Amino acid sequence: MKVLILYRPNSEHGRVIEEFVHEYQRHHDAGRLEVLSIDTREGSATATLYDIMQYPAILVLQTDGSVQKTWEGDSLPLMDEVASYARSDF
């Protein structure tokens, strides 16, 4: 499983997401974390692919690319909740 975070770096939620990423990497498997700016071509395409309408967005993806769990908008989940989905074998 992989954790994907889509956000806009130079926005009101940019700093909050960057702190979330930093803390997540310190306490959990950083190799499974990917961060994309929606202002890039890849980030925009990824947001379209997964039908993301609100930012920031945190997605837990299975190895085949299917979505296990999604959080969108300003209300961020707990890091341990994200990590528990990323570790699970559904």
N, CA, C and O atoms as a printed pandas DataFrame, in Angstrom:
     atom_number atom_name residue_name chain_id  residue_number  x_coord  y_coord  z_coord
0              1         N          MET        A               1    0.834   -1.174    0.000
1              2        CA          MET        A               1    0.000    0.000    0.000
2              3         C          MET        A               1    0.885    1.246    0.000
3              4         O          MET        A               1    2.031    1.224    0.449
4              5         N          LYS        A               2    0.319    2.319   -0.512
5              6        CA          LYS        A               2    1.047    3.575   -0.617
6              7         C          LYS        A               2    0.130    4.711   -0.166
7              8         O          LYS        A               2   -1.080    4.671   -0.389
8              9         N          VAL        A               3    0.717    5.716    0.467
9             10        CA          VAL        A               3   -0.013    6.916    0.868
10            11         C          VAL        A               3    0.366    8.023   -0.112
11            12         O          VAL        A               3    1.545    8.306   -0.326
12            13         N          LEU        A               4   -0.647    8.640   -0.697
13            14        CA          LEU        A               4   -0.457    9.722   -1.653
14            15         C          LEU        A               4   -1.127   10.976   -1.108
15            16         O          LEU        A               4   -2.294   10.947   -0.717
16            17         N          ILE        A               5   -0.383   12.074   -1.085
17            18        CA          ILE        A               5   -0.930   13.346   -0.616
18            19         C          ILE        A               5   -0.893   14.337   -1.771
19            20         O          ILE        A               5    0.160   14.589   -2.356
20            21         N          LEU        A               6   -2.057   14.896   -2.089
21            22        CA          LEU        A               6   -2.191   15.927   -3.115
22            23         C          LEU        A               6   -2.519   17.239   -2.423
23            24         O          LEU        A               6   -3.451   17.312   -1.622
24            25         N          TYR        A               7   -1.749   18.275   -2.733
25            26        CA          TYR        A               7   -2.015   19.568   -2.102
26            27         C          TYR        A               7   -1.417   20.685   -2.932
27            28         O          TYR        A               7   -0.659   20.430   -3.869
28            29         N          ARG        A               8   -1.746   21.905   -2.601
29            30        CA          ARG        A               8   -1.194   23.094   -3.259
30            31         C          ARG        A               8   -0.203   23.727   -2.269
31            32         O          ARG        A               8   -0.617   24.273   -1.247
32            33         N          PRO        A               9    1.100   23.658   -2.568
33            34        CA          PRO        A               9    2.118   24.134   -1.619
34            35         C          PRO        A               9    1.963   25.593   -1.180
35            36         O          PRO        A               9    2.126   25.889    0.004
36            37         N          ASN        A              10    1.663   26.482   -2.071
37            38        CA          ASN        A              10    1.574   27.898   -1.728
38            39         C          ASN        A              10    0.134   28.307   -1.474
39            40         O          ASN        A              10   -0.408   29.185   -2.146
40            41         N          SER        A              11   -0.477   27.653   -0.488
41            42        CA          SER        A              11   -1.865   27.946   -0.150
42            43         C          SER        A              11   -2.011   27.977    1.366
43            44         O          SER        A              11   -1.039   27.786    2.096
44            45         N          GLU        A              12   -3.224   28.218    1.830
45            46        CA          GLU        A              12   -3.462   28.291    3.263
46            47         C          GLU        A              12   -3.226   26.954    3.973
47            48         O          GLU        A              12   -2.947   26.937    5.172
48            49         N          HIS        A              13   -3.334   25.842    3.252
49            50        CA          HIS        A              13   -3.102   24.537    3.889
50            51         C          HIS        A              13   -1.705   23.983    3.598
51            52         O          HIS        A              13   -1.373   22.893    4.065
52            53         N          GLY        A              14   -0.895   24.694    2.851
53            54        CA          GLY        A              14    0.432   24.208    2.473
54            55         C          GLY        A              14    1.318   23.874    3.657
55            56         O          GLY        A              14    1.910   22.796    3.702
56            57         N          ARG        A              15    1.418   24.775    4.606
57            58        CA          ARG        A              15    2.282   24.562    5.771
58            59         C          ARG        A              15    1.785   23.404    6.636
59            60         O          ARG        A              15    2.581   22.613    7.142
60            61         N          VAL        A              16    0.482   23.311    6.800
61            62        CA          VAL        A              16   -0.095   22.231    7.615
62            63         C          VAL        A              16    0.237   20.876    6.997
63            64         O          VAL        A              16    0.602   19.942    7.711
64            65         N          ILE        A              17    0.116   20.765    5.690
65            66        CA          ILE        A              17    0.418   19.500    5.012
66            67         C          ILE        A              17    1.906   19.185    5.098
67            68         O          ILE        A              17    2.277   18.034    5.327
68            69         N          GLU        A              18    2.746   20.168    4.923
69            70        CA          GLU        A              18    4.184   19.933    5.012
70            71         C          GLU        A              18    4.589   19.449    6.401
71            72         O          GLU        A              18    5.463   18.591    6.525
72            73         N          GLU        A              19    3.967   19.985    7.439
73            74        CA          GLU        A              19    4.220   19.511    8.802
74            75         C          GLU        A              19    3.695   18.086    8.987
75            76         O          GLU        A              19    4.353   17.260    9.620
76            77         N          PHE        A              20    2.515   17.797    8.436
77            78        CA          PHE        A              20    1.937   16.453    8.496
78            79         C          PHE        A              20    2.893   15.452    7.839
79            80         O          PHE        A              20    3.168   14.392    8.402
80            81         N          VAL        A              21    3.397   15.790    6.649
81            82        CA          VAL        A              21    4.320   14.910    5.921
82            83         C          VAL        A              21    5.587   14.686    6.733
83            84         O          VAL        A              21    6.048   13.552    6.862
84            85         N          HIS        A              22    6.151   15.751    7.278
85            86        CA          HIS        A              22    7.378   15.640    8.074
86            87         C          HIS        A              22    7.176   14.702    9.266
87            88         O          HIS        A              22    7.996   13.816    9.506
88            89         N          GLU        A              23    6.103   14.894    9.998
89            90        CA          GLU        A              23    5.824   14.051   11.167
90            91         C          GLU        A              23    5.500   12.615   10.757
91            92         O          GLU        A              23    5.919   11.674   11.432
92            93         N          TYR        A              24    4.767   12.437    9.671
93            94        CA          TYR        A              24    4.445   11.087    9.195
94            95         C          TYR        A              24    5.730   10.337    8.841
95            96         O          TYR        A              24    5.884    9.165    9.182
96            97         N          GLN        A              25    6.639   11.010    8.164
97            98        CA          GLN        A              25    7.903   10.382    7.788
98            99         C          GLN        A              25    8.747   10.017    9.003
99           100         O          GLN        A              25    9.475    9.025    8.975
100          101         N          ARG        A              26    8.659   10.798   10.055
101          102        CA          ARG        A              26    9.422   10.501   11.275
102          103         C          ARG        A              26    8.891    9.274   12.004
103          104         O          ARG        A              26    9.671    8.522   12.589
104          105         N          HIS        A              27    7.574    9.058   11.979
105          106        CA          HIS        A              27    6.963    8.023   12.803
106          107         C          HIS        A              27    6.485    6.785   12.047
107          108         O          HIS        A              27    6.180    5.764   12.664
108          109         N          HIS        A              28    6.417    6.864   10.739
109          110        CA          HIS        A              28    5.863    5.745    9.957
110          111         C          HIS        A              28    6.754    5.467    8.755
111          112         O          HIS        A              28    7.765    6.139    8.553
112          113         N          ASP        A              29    6.377    4.480    7.964
113          114        CA          ASP        A              29    7.155    4.045    6.807
114          115         C          ASP        A              29    7.166    5.129    5.725
115          116         O          ASP        A              29    6.214    5.255    4.954
116          117         N          ALA        A              30    8.238    5.901    5.677
117          118        CA          ALA        A              30    8.331    7.024    4.731
118          119         C          ALA        A              30    8.427    6.539    3.287
119          120         O          ALA        A              30    8.119    7.293    2.364
120          121         N          GLY        A              31    8.851    5.292    3.077
121          122        CA          GLY        A              31    8.963    4.756    1.724
122          123         C          GLY        A              31    7.633    4.585    1.030
123          124         O          GLY        A              31    7.575    4.461   -0.193
124          125         N          ARG        A              32    6.575    4.579    1.794
125          126        CA          ARG        A              32    5.236    4.405    1.231
126          127         C          ARG        A              32    4.500    5.729    1.066
127          128         O          ARG        A              32    3.295    5.729    0.814
128          129         N          LEU        A              33    5.186    6.847    1.202
129          130        CA          LEU        A              33    4.553    8.157    1.151
130          131         C          LEU        A              33    5.000    8.905   -0.100
131          132         O          LEU        A              33    6.194    9.029   -0.373
132          133         N          GLU        A              34    4.024    9.399   -0.854
133          134        CA          GLU        A              34    4.309   10.217   -2.033
134          135         C          GLU        A              34    3.515   11.507   -1.909
135          136         O          GLU        A              34    2.331   11.485   -1.574
136          137         N          VAL        A              35    4.167   12.627   -2.180
137          138        CA          VAL        A              35    3.530   13.941   -2.070
138          139         C          VAL        A              35    3.584   14.603   -3.441
139          140         O          VAL        A              35    4.642   14.693   -4.064
140          141         N          LEU        A              36    2.413   15.069   -3.902
141          142        CA          LEU        A              36    2.333   15.732   -5.201
142          143         C          LEU        A              36    1.647   17.082   -5.074
143          144         O          LEU        A              36    0.664   17.227   -4.346
144          145         N          SER        A              37    2.170   18.059   -5.783
145          146        CA          SER        A              37    1.518   19.355   -5.882
146          147         C          SER        A              37    0.482   19.276   -6.994
147          148         O          SER        A              37    0.762   18.756   -8.074
148          149         N          ILE        A              38   -0.707   19.790   -6.733
149          150        CA          ILE        A              38   -1.727   19.777   -7.784
150          151         C          ILE        A              38   -1.429   20.820   -8.863
151          152         O          ILE        A              38   -2.101   20.860   -9.894
152          153         N          ASP        A              39   -0.439   21.650   -8.627
153          154        CA          ASP        A              39   -0.047   22.645   -9.615
154          155         C          ASP        A              39    0.874   22.067  -10.685
155          156         O          ASP        A              39    1.191   22.756  -11.655
156          157         N          THR        A              40    1.306   20.822  -10.531
157          158        CA          THR        A              40    2.143   20.171  -11.536
158          159         C          THR        A              40    1.263   19.347  -12.478
159          160         O          THR        A              40    0.118   19.026  -12.160
160          161         N          ARG        A              41    1.809   19.022  -13.611
161          162        CA          ARG        A              41    1.068   18.199  -14.583
162          163         C          ARG        A              41    0.727   16.831  -13.988
163          164         O          ARG        A              41   -0.397   16.350  -14.130
164          165         N          GLU        A              42    1.699   16.211  -13.325
165          166        CA          GLU        A              42    1.475   14.889  -12.721
166          167         C          GLU        A              42    0.434   14.957  -11.602
167          168         O          GLU        A              42   -0.431   14.087  -11.501
168          169         N          GLY        A              43    0.522   15.996  -10.762
169          170        CA          GLY        A              43   -0.438   16.151   -9.677
170          171         C          GLY        A              43   -1.845   16.381  -10.184
171          172         O          GLY        A              43   -2.799   15.804   -9.662
172          173         N          SER        A              44   -1.981   17.216  -11.193
173          174        CA          SER        A              44   -3.290   17.489  -11.781
174          175         C          SER        A              44   -3.880   16.232  -12.421
175          176         O          SER        A              44   -5.067   15.949  -12.258
176          177         N          ALA        A              45   -3.059   15.484  -13.143
177          178        CA          ALA        A              45   -3.528   14.247  -13.770
178          179         C          ALA        A              45   -3.942   13.218  -12.724
179          180         O          ALA        A              45   -4.935   12.512  -12.899
180          181         N          THR        A              46   -3.184   13.137  -11.646
181          182        CA          THR        A              46   -3.506   12.196  -10.571
182          183         C          THR        A              46   -4.820   12.570   -9.895
183          184         O          THR        A              46   -5.641   11.702   -9.600
184          185         N          ALA        A              47   -5.017   13.867   -9.649
185          186        CA          ALA        A              47   -6.275   14.335   -9.048
186          187         C          ALA        A              47   -7.460   13.999   -9.957
187          188         O          ALA        A              47   -8.517   13.596   -9.472
188          189         N          THR        A              48   -7.293   14.160  -11.247
189          190        CA          THR        A              48   -8.352   13.816  -12.200
190          191         C          THR        A              48   -8.600   12.312  -12.211
191          192         O          THR        A              48   -9.749   11.869  -12.217
192          193         N          LEU        A              49   -7.544   11.539  -12.212
193          194        CA          LEU        A              49   -7.658   10.076  -12.234
194          195         C          LEU        A              49   -8.464    9.553  -11.054
195          196         O          LEU        A              49   -9.298    8.661  -11.213
196          197         N          TYR        A              50   -8.218   10.105   -9.874
197          198        CA          TYR        A              50   -8.892    9.641   -8.662
198          199         C          TYR        A              50  -10.095   10.493   -8.280
199          200         O          TYR        A              50  -10.650   10.335   -7.193
200          201         N          ASP        A              51  -10.502   11.398   -9.174
201          202        CA          ASP        A              51  -11.699   12.223   -8.993
202          203         C          ASP        A              51  -11.662   13.019   -7.686
203          204         O          ASP        A              51  -12.641   13.061   -6.940
204          205         N          ILE        A              52  -10.520   13.644   -7.427
205          206        CA          ILE        A              52  -10.339   14.458   -6.227
206          207         C          ILE        A              52  -10.884   15.857   -6.497
207          208         O          ILE        A              52  -10.495   16.503   -7.470
208          209         N          MET        A              53  -11.782   16.320   -5.639
209          210        CA          MET        A              53  -12.420   17.616   -5.832
210          211         C          MET        A              53  -12.014   18.650   -4.781
211          212         O          MET        A              53  -12.180   19.848   -5.010
212          213         N          GLN        A              54  -11.487   18.217   -3.640
213          214        CA          GLN        A              54  -11.094   19.135   -2.574
214          215         C          GLN        A              54   -9.650   18.858   -2.179
215          216         O          GLN        A              54   -9.172   17.724   -2.222
216          217         N          TYR        A              55   -8.980   19.928   -1.796
217          218        CA          TYR        A              55   -7.585   19.816   -1.386
218          219         C          TYR        A              55   -7.425   20.382    0.000
219          220         O          TYR        A              55   -8.136   21.313    0.377
220          221         N          PRO        A              56   -6.524   19.848    0.749
221          222        CA          PRO        A              56   -5.639   18.733    0.448
222          223         C          PRO        A              56   -6.411   17.410    0.412
223          224         O          PRO        A              56   -7.527   17.302    0.921
224          225         N          ALA        A              57   -5.791   16.431   -0.194
225          226        CA          ALA        A              57   -6.382   15.093   -0.262
226          227         C          ALA        A              57   -5.306   14.073    0.111
227          228         O          ALA        A              57   -4.155   14.172   -0.314
228          229         N          ILE        A              58   -5.709   13.104    0.906
229          230        CA          ILE        A              58   -4.821   12.008    1.285
230          231         C          ILE        A              58   -5.483   10.728    0.815
231          232         O          ILE        A              58   -6.632   10.454    1.162
232          233         N          LEU        A              59   -4.764    9.944    0.027
233          234        CA          LEU        A              59   -5.282    8.693   -0.497
234          235         C          LEU        A              59   -4.389    7.544   -0.057
235          236         O          LEU        A              59   -3.164    7.672   -0.058
236          237         N          VAL        A              60   -4.985    6.437    0.315
237          238        CA          VAL        A              60   -4.244    5.213    0.557
238          239         C          VAL        A              60   -4.562    4.310   -0.626
239          240         O          VAL        A              60   -5.715    3.949   -0.858
240          241         N          LEU        A              61   -3.513    3.950   -1.374
241          242        CA          LEU        A              61   -3.671    3.175   -2.598
242          243         C          LEU        A              61   -3.131    1.768   -2.418
243          244         O          LEU        A              61   -2.088    1.558   -1.799
244          245         N          GLN        A              62   -3.855    0.814   -2.966
245          246        CA          GLN        A              62   -3.378   -0.563   -2.977
246          247         C          GLN        A              62   -2.296   -0.696   -4.035
247          248         O          GLN        A              62   -2.102    0.220   -4.835
248          249         N          THR        A              63   -1.602   -1.799   -4.055
249          250        CA          THR        A              63   -0.496   -1.980   -4.997
250          251         C          THR        A              63   -0.949   -1.935   -6.451
251          252         O          THR        A              63   -0.152   -1.612   -7.332
252          253         N          ASP        A              64   -2.214   -2.252   -6.718
253          254        CA          ASP        A              64   -2.733   -2.191   -8.094
254          255         C          ASP        A              64   -3.233   -0.798   -8.468
255          256         O          ASP        A              64   -3.720   -0.599   -9.581
256          257         N          GLY        A              65   -3.120    0.172   -7.554
257          258        CA          GLY        A              65   -3.534    1.545   -7.824
258          259         C          GLY        A              65   -4.956    1.877   -7.421
259          260         O          GLY        A              65   -5.379    3.027   -7.539
260          261         N          SER        A              66   -5.697    0.895   -6.948
261          262        CA          SER        A              66   -7.065    1.174   -6.519
262          263         C          SER        A              66   -7.053    1.858   -5.144
263          264         O          SER        A              66   -6.144    1.662   -4.337
264          265         N          VAL        A              67   -8.084    2.658   -4.912
265          266        CA          VAL        A              67   -8.158    3.461   -3.690
266          267         C          VAL        A              67   -8.694    2.628   -2.534
267          268         O          VAL        A              67   -9.761    2.022   -2.634
268          269         N          GLN        A              68   -7.950    2.604   -1.442
269          270        CA          GLN        A              68   -8.380    1.930   -0.215
270          271         C          GLN        A              68   -9.178    2.894    0.664
271          272         O          GLN        A              68  -10.221    2.531    1.208
272          273         N          LYS        A              69   -8.676    4.131    0.798
273          274        CA          LYS        A              69   -9.321    5.131    1.653
274          275         C          LYS        A              69   -8.908    6.512    1.173
275          276         O          LYS        A              69   -7.779    6.714    0.727
276          277         N          THR        A              70   -9.846    7.476    1.271
277          278        CA          THR        A              70   -9.584    8.853    0.860
278          279         C          THR        A              70  -10.078    9.823    1.909
279          280         O          THR        A              70  -11.143    9.634    2.495
280          281         N          TRP        A              71   -9.294   10.867    2.142
281          282        CA          TRP        A              71   -9.706   12.005    2.971
282          283         C          TRP        A              71   -9.511   13.240    2.121
283          284         O          TRP        A              71   -8.454   13.412    1.516
284          285         N          GLU        A              72  -10.513   14.104    2.064
285          286        CA          GLU        A              72  -10.414   15.332    1.279
286          287         C          GLU        A              72  -10.823   16.527    2.124
287          288         O          GLU        A              72  -11.692   16.419    2.989
288          289         N          GLY        A              73  -10.194   17.661    1.867
289          290        CA          GLY        A              73  -10.561   18.896    2.548
290          291         C          GLY        A              73   -9.674   19.196    3.739
291          292         O          GLY        A              73   -8.683   18.512    3.996
292          293         N          ASP        A              74  -10.057   20.236    4.456
293          294        CA          ASP        A              74   -9.235   20.762    5.541
294          295         C          ASP        A              74   -9.141   19.873    6.772
295          296         O          ASP        A              74   -8.192   20.003    7.545
296          297         N          SER        A              75  -10.081   18.990    6.973
297          298        CA          SER        A              75  -10.083   18.136    8.155
298          299         C          SER        A              75   -9.183   16.922    7.925
299          300         O          SER        A              75   -9.592   15.940    7.307
300          301         N          LEU        A              76   -7.959   17.006    8.428
301          302        CA          LEU        A              76   -6.992   15.930    8.219
302          303         C          LEU        A              76   -7.220   14.790    9.198
303          304         O          LEU        A              76   -7.622   15.019   10.339
304          305         N          PRO        A              77   -6.963   13.562    8.758
305          306        CA          PRO        A              77   -7.062   12.423    9.671
306          307         C          PRO        A              77   -5.843   12.374   10.591
307          308         O          PRO        A              77   -4.852   13.070   10.368
308          309         N          LEU        A              78   -5.930   11.555   11.608
309          310        CA          LEU        A              78   -4.772   11.308   12.462
310          311         C          LEU        A              78   -3.736   10.505   11.682
311          312         O          LEU        A              78   -4.093    9.665   10.857
312          313         N          MET        A              79   -2.464   10.758   11.938
313          314        CA          MET        A              79   -1.404   10.031   11.239
314          315         C          MET        A              79   -1.497    8.530   11.472
315          316         O          MET        A              79   -1.263    7.737   10.560
316          317         N          ASP        A              80   -1.839    8.145   12.692
317          318        CA          ASP        A              80   -1.957    6.722   12.998
318          319         C          ASP        A              80   -3.095    6.072   12.217
319          320         O          ASP        A              80   -3.008    4.900   11.851
320          321         N          GLU        A              81   -4.154    6.823   11.963
321          322        CA          GLU        A              81   -5.269    6.292   11.165
322          323         C          GLU        A              81   -4.812    6.049    9.727
323          324         O          GLU        A              81   -5.110    5.008    9.142
324          325         N          VAL        A              82   -4.096    7.007    9.168
325          326        CA          VAL        A              82   -3.572    6.851    7.807
326          327         C          VAL        A              82   -2.633    5.647    7.752
327          328         O          VAL        A              82   -2.734    4.819    6.847
328          329         N          ALA        A              83   -1.732    5.553    8.708
329          330        CA          ALA        A              83   -0.762    4.458    8.745
330          331         C          ALA        A              83   -1.448    3.102    8.907
331          332         O          ALA        A              83   -0.991    2.108    8.343
332          333         N          SER        A              84   -2.537    3.054    9.670
333          334        CA          SER        A              84   -3.234    1.778    9.857
334          335         C          SER        A              84   -3.853    1.300    8.551
335          336         O          SER        A              84   -3.839    0.101    8.270
336          337         N          TYR        A              85   -4.394    2.204    7.753
337          338        CA          TYR        A              85   -4.911    1.815    6.438
338          339         C          TYR        A              85   -3.779    1.397    5.516
339          340         O          TYR        A              85   -3.921    0.444    4.749
340          341         N          ALA        A              86   -2.665    2.096    5.583
341          342        CA          ALA        A              86   -1.535    1.793    4.716
342          343         C          ALA        A              86   -0.909    0.429    5.045
343          344         O          ALA        A              86   -0.337   -0.216    4.167
344          345         N          ARG        A              87   -1.016   -0.003    6.286
345          346        CA          ARG        A              87   -0.465   -1.298    6.702
346          347         C          ARG        A              87   -1.414   -2.450    6.480
347          348         O          ARG        A              87   -0.975   -3.596    6.385
348          349         N          SER        A              88   -2.691   -2.183    6.394
349          350        CA          SER        A              88   -3.682   -3.267    6.338
350          351         C          SER        A              88   -3.663   -3.987    5.004
351          352         O          SER        A              88   -3.247   -3.429    3.988
352          353         N          ASP        A              89   -4.109   -5.205    5.016
353          354        CA          ASP        A              89   -4.177   -6.052    3.808
354          355         C          ASP        A              89   -5.629   -6.347    3.486
355          356         O          ASP        A              89   -6.131   -7.426    3.803
356          357         N          PHE        A              90   -6.309   -5.394    2.858
357          358        CA          PHE        A              90   -7.718   -5.595    2.494
358          359         C          PHE        A              90   -7.829   -6.327    1.205
359          360         O          PHE        A              90   -8.937   -6.588    0.736
